[in-house]
Every structure is written in structure tokens, then in C-alpha cells.
């Protein structure tokens, strides 16, 4: 499998390219481009959160603990919290992630388990969407896309490094197929992952319908109108 330096270098290069494209091609605000580039870079380490120890776990947890409270500032302000309350909440979130989440990951995950999978990538993207609140939906989706690119770069690199050319023949290592996958051999891990994915999808759905001012009863009507237009 690819090493830590390979993963972080690749995702950083992709992040720089992604942010530059947003700035030059789509006229995204420079600050948003810089944040998206950084998110892409760090997301290249996210699948290795299931490592038992080492640099990937330590660096990813430290970054998440520092950045997540900052990404939540807009949401906390929308809730009407004072500056002091926001600082206190941020500190609590930092401690919870830095020590609590790190310990849970060590206890309940195995390396190359379901956190190395397509559903896990989707969960990371949905979480990024919920965290990266802003008034401009396009910018919010832009930052979410950065997380997707970084996460997927890790999975694809792991698969590429599971293929080797030896004595004129292509050989698949035992690790091939353990990164870009939809399920693992562990039934409970599969159920747990897809339950989390469904929960995050429900939260994003509620967020989107609220953001666009739709009532829950209007969704079926909108869907029917959309289908009618397609099949006319």
C-alpha cells in the first residue's frame, strides 16, 4: 500500500489544483479556494484513521480536532450563541475529538476495514457538507467536493500500490480490493457503516429541504413533477 508521504503529497497536489481551478475557472472566493485545497490535502489521510497507531492517525485526529470547531463557527453563530459560548463549545469539541474520538477509533476499527470503502468516502463527504456551512450553496458544495477528491485519492492509491509488475507479469497483492470496496467480510461493520451513511444522508436531506424552504410534504410533489418532465 502507499505510504503516508505518498498519500499526503498526492492529496496536497490535488488540493492545490482543485483550489486553483476554483479560483481561475469558476471565480470562487480566494479564501474558499484555500480552505478547499487544505481540506483536500488533509482528506487524503482520512482513510488511515483506522490505523492502530502512527503518524496518519495522530496527524488526522489533531487536524480534525483543530479544524472542525472552526468550520462550525457559522452554524454556532446561526444558533445565536455568544462569542464566549462559541469559544467554550469549540474547546469542548476539540477535547472530545482529540481524546475521545481517537480512543474510540483505536478500539473499534481495524486497518483496511470499512473506513477504507466507498460508503466511508460518502460519509466523509456528507459530514463535510454539514460542517461547512455558508450562505453560498455553491461554495459549500465546492468544499465538500474537495473532501471527496482527497478521500478517494487515498483509496485509489492503495489499490494502485496493490498491483505490481514482477518478472514481466502483473501480480495482484493480497491487499488488492480492500480499499475501493462497498462492503467487507465483517457483517457487523457493513451494517454499522451503512446505518451511519443513512443517518448522514437523512441529516443532509433535512438540511437541504430547510435551506431551500421546502416543507416535507412538498418533496413528493416536486419529485413527481420532475419525473413527469423527464418522461413527457
C-alpha positions as CSV (number, residue, x, y, z in Angstrom):
1,X,0.0,0.0,0.0
2,X,1.1,3.6,-0.5
3,X,2.9,5.3,2.4
4,X,1.9,8.3,4.4
5,X,4.2,10.7,2.4
6,X,2.8,9.4,-0.9
7,X,-0.8,10.0,0.3
8,X,-0.3,13.4,1.7
9,X,1.8,14.6,-1.3
10,X,-0.8,13.4,-3.8
11,X,-3.8,14.9,-2.0
12,X,-1.9,18.1,-1.5
13,X,-1.1,18.4,-5.2
14,X,-4.7,17.6,-6.0
15,X,-5.8,20.2,-3.4
16,X,-3.6,22.9,-5.0
17,X,-5.0,22.1,-8.4
18,X,-8.6,22.0,-7.2
19,X,-8.3,25.3,-5.4
20,X,-6.6,26.9,-8.4
21,X,-9.3,25.7,-10.7
22,X,-11.9,27.1,-8.5
23,X,-10.2,30.5,-8.4
24,X,-9.3,30.8,-12.1
25,X,-12.1,28.9,-13.8
26,X,-15.1,29.3,-11.5
27,X,-14.2,32.6,-9.8
28,X,-14.6,31.1,-6.3
29,X,-13.5,33.4,-3.5
30,X,-9.8,33.0,-2.7
31,X,-10.3,32.2,0.9
32,X,-12.8,29.4,0.0
33,X,-10.3,28.1,-2.5
34,X,-7.5,28.0,0.1
35,X,-9.8,26.2,2.6
36,X,-11.0,23.7,0.0
37,X,-7.4,23.0,-1.0
38,X,-6.5,22.4,2.6
39,X,-9.5,20.1,3.1
40,X,-8.5,18.1,0.0
41,X,-4.9,17.8,1.3
42,X,-5.9,16.5,4.8
43,X,-8.7,14.3,3.5
44,X,-6.0,12.2,1.8
45,X,-5.2,11.0,5.3
46,X,-8.7,10.3,6.5
47,X,-9.0,6.7,5.5
48,X,-6.0,5.9,7.7
49,X,-7.9,7.0,10.8
50,X,-8.4,3.3,11.2
51,X,-4.7,2.8,11.7
52,X,-3.9,1.4,15.2
53,X,-1.2,3.9,15.7
54,X,1.4,6.0,13.9
55,X,1.6,9.3,12.0
56,X,-1.6,9.1,9.9
57,X,-3.9,8.6,13.0
58,X,-2.0,11.2,15.1
59,X,-2.0,13.9,12.4
60,X,-5.5,13.3,11.2
61,X,-7.0,13.5,14.6
62,X,-5.0,16.6,15.5
63,X,-6.1,18.3,12.4
64,X,-9.8,17.3,12.8
65,X,-9.8,18.4,16.4
66,X,-8.5,21.9,15.4
67,X,-10.4,22.4,12.2
68,X,-13.9,21.1,12.9
69,X,-14.6,23.7,15.6
70,X,-13.6,26.4,13.1
71,X,-15.9,25.0,10.4
72,X,-18.7,25.1,12.9
73,X,-18.4,28.8,13.7
74,X,-21.0,29.9,11.2
75,X,-23.5,27.2,12.4
76,X,-23.0,28.2,16.1
77,X,-23.5,31.9,15.2
78,X,-26.7,31.0,13.4
79,X,-27.9,29.4,16.6
80,X,-27.5,32.8,18.3
81,X,-24.6,31.7,20.6
82,X,-22.4,34.4,22.1
83,X,-18.6,34.7,21.3
84,X,-17.8,33.2,24.7
85,X,-20.2,30.3,24.2
86,X,-18.7,29.6,20.8
87,X,-15.2,29.5,22.2
88,X,-16.2,27.2,25.0
89,X,-18.1,24.9,22.6
90,X,-15.1,24.8,20.3
91,X,-12.8,23.8,23.2
92,X,-15.2,21.0,24.3
93,X,-15.3,19.7,20.7
94,X,-11.5,19.8,20.4
95,X,-11.1,17.8,23.6
96,X,-13.8,15.3,22.6
97,X,-12.2,14.7,19.2
98,X,-8.6,14.8,20.3
99,X,-9.0,12.3,23.1
100,X,-12.5,10.7,23.0
101,X,-12.9,10.0,19.2
102,X,-9.2,8.9,18.9
103,X,-9.7,6.3,21.6
104,X,-12.9,5.0,20.0
105,X,-11.3,4.7,16.6
106,X,-8.4,2.7,18.1
107,X,-10.8,0.3,19.9
108,X,-13.5,-0.3,17.3
109,X,-11.8,-0.1,13.9
110,X,-9.3,-2.4,12.1
111,X,-6.9,-1.2,9.4
112,X,-8.3,-1.6,5.9
113,X,-11.7,-2.2,7.3
114,X,-14.9,-0.4,6.2
115,X,-13.3,3.0,6.7
116,X,-11.4,2.1,3.6
117,X,-14.5,2.0,1.3
118,X,-16.8,3.9,-1.0
119,X,-19.5,4.2,1.7
120,X,-17.0,5.7,4.1
121,X,-16.0,8.2,1.5
122,X,-19.7,9.2,1.1
123,X,-20.0,9.6,4.9
124,X,-16.9,11.9,5.0
125,X,-18.4,14.0,2.2
126,X,-21.8,14.3,3.9
127,X,-20.1,15.2,7.2
128,X,-18.1,17.9,5.4
129,X,-21.3,19.3,3.9
130,X,-22.9,19.5,7.3
131,X,-19.9,21.1,8.9
132,X,-19.0,23.6,6.1
133,X,-22.0,25.9,6.5
134,X,-22.1,29.1,4.5
135,X,-24.6,31.3,2.7
136,X,-23.5,30.3,-0.8
137,X,-24.6,26.7,-1.6
138,X,-22.1,26.5,-4.5
139,X,-19.2,27.3,-2.1
140,X,-20.4,24.7,0.3
141,X,-20.6,22.0,-2.4
142,X,-17.1,23.1,-3.6
143,X,-15.6,22.4,-0.2
144,X,-17.5,19.1,0.0
145,X,-16.0,18.1,-3.4
146,X,-12.5,18.8,-2.0
147,X,-13.1,16.2,0.8
148,X,-14.3,13.7,-1.8
149,X,-11.3,14.1,-4.0
150,X,-8.8,13.8,-1.1
151,X,-10.5,10.8,0.4
152,X,-10.8,9.0,-3.0
153,X,-7.2,9.7,-3.9
154,X,-6.2,7.7,-0.8
155,X,-8.4,4.7,-1.8
156,X,-7.2,4.7,-5.4
157,X,-3.6,4.9,-4.4
158,X,-3.9,2.0,-2.1
159,X,-5.4,-0.1,-4.9
160,X,-2.7,1.0,-7.4
161,X,0.0,0.0,-4.9
162,X,-1.6,-3.4,-4.6
163,X,-0.7,-4.1,-8.2
164,X,2.9,-4.9,-9.0
165,X,4.9,-5.7,-12.1
166,X,7.2,-8.7,-11.4
167,X,9.2,-10.8,-13.8
168,X,7.3,-9.5,-16.8
169,X,3.9,-10.3,-15.2
170,X,1.3,-8.2,-13.4
171,X,0.6,-9.6,-9.9
172,X,-2.2,-8.6,-7.5
173,X,-1.1,-8.4,-3.9
174,X,-3.4,-9.8,-1.1
175,X,-4.4,-6.2,-0.3
176,X,-5.9,-5.7,-3.7
177,X,-9.6,-4.9,-3.4
178,X,-9.5,-3.9,0.3
179,X,-9.7,-0.1,-0.3
180,X,-12.1,0.6,-3.1
181,X,-15.0,-1.6,-2.0
182,X,-18.6,-1.4,-0.9
183,X,-18.6,-4.0,1.9
184,X,-16.1,-6.1,3.9
185,X,-16.2,-9.6,5.3
186,X,-17.4,-8.3,8.6
187,X,-21.2,-8.2,8.6
188,X,-21.5,-6.0,11.6
189,X,-19.0,-3.5,10.2
190,X,-21.1,-3.4,7.0
191,X,-24.3,-2.8,8.8
192,X,-22.8,-0.1,11.1
193,X,-21.3,1.7,8.1
194,X,-24.5,1.8,6.1
195,X,-26.6,2.8,9.1
196,X,-24.2,5.8,9.6
197,X,-24.4,6.6,5.9
198,X,-28.3,6.5,6.0
199,X,-28.2,8.7,9.1
200,X,-25.9,11.3,7.5
201,X,-28.0,11.2,4.3
202,X,-31.1,12.0,6.3
203,X,-29.4,14.9,8.0
204,X,-28.2,16.4,4.7
205,X,-31.7,15.9,3.2
206,X,-33.3,17.8,6.1
207,X,-30.6,20.5,5.8
208,X,-31.2,20.9,2.1
209,X,-35.0,21.0,2.3
210,X,-34.7,23.5,5.1
211,X,-32.2,25.6,3.2
212,X,-34.4,25.8,0.1
213,X,-37.5,26.4,2.1
214,X,-39.3,23.2,1.2
215,X,-41.8,21.6,3.6
216,X,-41.5,17.9,3.9
217,X,-44.9,17.5,2.3
218,X,-43.7,19.2,-0.8
219,X,-40.9,16.8,-1.6
220,X,-43.1,14.1,-3.2
221,X,-44.9,16.7,-5.3
222,X,-41.5,18.1,-6.5
223,X,-40.3,14.5,-7.3
224,X,-43.5,13.7,-9.3
225,X,-43.1,16.9,-11.3
226,X,-39.5,16.1,-12.1
227,X,-40.4,12.6,-13.2
228,X,-43.3,13.9,-15.4
229,X,-40.9,16.3,-17.2
230,X,-38.5,13.5,-17.9
231,X,-41.0,11.1,-19.4
232,X,-43.1,13.6,-21.4
